[in-house]
Amino acid sequence: MFTSPLQGNIQGGFIKTIIIIVIALLILSYFGFDLEKTVKDPATQKNFNYVQRVVLGIWQNVLKKPVMYVWNIFVNLIWNTTVDNLKKIKNGGNASFGVPNPQLPEAR
């Protein structure tokens, strides 16, 4: 199986991330960095609010219409059709694209 060099090893990624965060917090604590003070600082809060407003503005004014257009195409043409066909196949019917369901060989 081919894995992208950018993807890396996915197994154990969650635990690895938690361990890295804990180590980073220990290092910051060792050097006297107060994370709570930094997060509650008015300048930090102002910066977070600014970034939030910018991201929401980009979503509302630029990205929302094209993303929702593509999403609706996906849901209406692909997802709903696939779910309907899978229900028909589960109930013993044929999918709506007109090809008969393949018969599985009998178990011996």
C-alpha positions in Angstrom: 0.0 0.0 0.0 1.4 3.4 -1.0 1.4 6.2 1.6 2.2 9.7 0.9 5.4 11.0 2.5 3.3 14.0 3.7 0.7 11.7 5.3 3.1 9.8 7.6 2.0 7.0 9.9 -1.6 7.4 10.9 -1.7 4.6 13.5 -0.9 5.9 17.0 -1.3 9.5 15.8 -3.8 10.5 18.4 -1.8 9.2 21.4 1.4 10.7 19.9 -0.3 14.1 19.6 -1.4 14.0 23.2 2.1 13.1 24.3 3.6 15.9 22.3 1.1 18.4 23.8 1.9 17.2 27.3 5.6 17.5 26.7 5.2 21.0 25.2 3.2 22.1 28.3 5.9 20.7 30.6 8.6 22.6 28.7 6.6 25.8 28.8 6.0 25.3 32.5 9.7 24.7 33.1 10.5 28.1 31.6 7.8 29.8 33.7 5.3 30.4 30.9 1.8 30.9 32.3 -0.6 29.6 29.6 -3.7 30.7 31.5 -2.4 34.3 31.9 -1.6 34.4 28.2 -5.0 33.1 27.1 -6.8 35.5 29.4 -4.7 38.5 28.3 -6.9 41.2 26.7 -4.5 41.5 23.7 -4.8 37.7 23.1 -8.6 37.9 23.3 -8.6 40.8 20.9 -6.5 38.9 18.4 -8.7 35.8 18.7 -11.8 37.9 18.2 -10.3 39.6 15.1 -9.3 36.3 13.6 -12.8 34.9 14.3 -14.5 38.0 12.6 -12.2 37.6 9.5 -12.8 33.9 9.1 -16.6 34.3 9.5 -16.6 37.2 7.1 -14.7 35.2 4.5 -17.1 32.3 5.0 -20.2 34.5 4.7 -19.1 36.7 1.9 -16.9 34.5 -0.3 -17.1 30.8 0.5 -20.6 30.0 1.7 -22.4 30.1 -1.7 -20.0 28.0 -3.8 -19.4 25.5 -1.0 -23.2 25.1 -0.3 -23.8 24.8 -4.1 -21.3 21.9 -4.4 -22.6 20.3 -1.1 -26.2 20.4 -2.4 -25.1 18.7 -5.7 -23.3 16.1 -3.7 -26.2 15.4 -1.4 -28.9 15.4 -4.0 -27.2 13.7 -6.9 -24.7 11.3 -5.2 -25.5 10.7 -1.6 -29.3 10.4 -1.8 -29.1 8.2 -4.9 -26.5 6.0 -3.4 -28.6 5.5 -0.1 -31.7 4.8 -2.1 -30.0 2.2 -4.3 -28.4 0.6 -1.2 -31.8 0.3 0.4 -33.3 -1.3 -2.7 -30.4 -3.8 -2.9 -30.8 -4.6 0.8 -34.5 -5.3 0.3 -33.7 -7.6 -2.6 -34.5 -5.2 -5.4 -32.4 -3.9 -8.2 -30.6 -0.6 -8.2 -32.1 2.2 -10.3 -29.4 2.2 -12.9 -30.9 -0.9 -14.5 -28.1 -3.5 -14.0 -29.2 -6.6 -12.2 -27.6 -7.3 -8.8 -24.8 -9.9 -9.1 -25.6 -13.2 -7.4 -23.0 -14.3 -4.8 -22.0 -17.9 -5.0 -23.5 -20.2 -2.4 -21.4 -21.0 0.7 -20.3 -24.6 0.9 
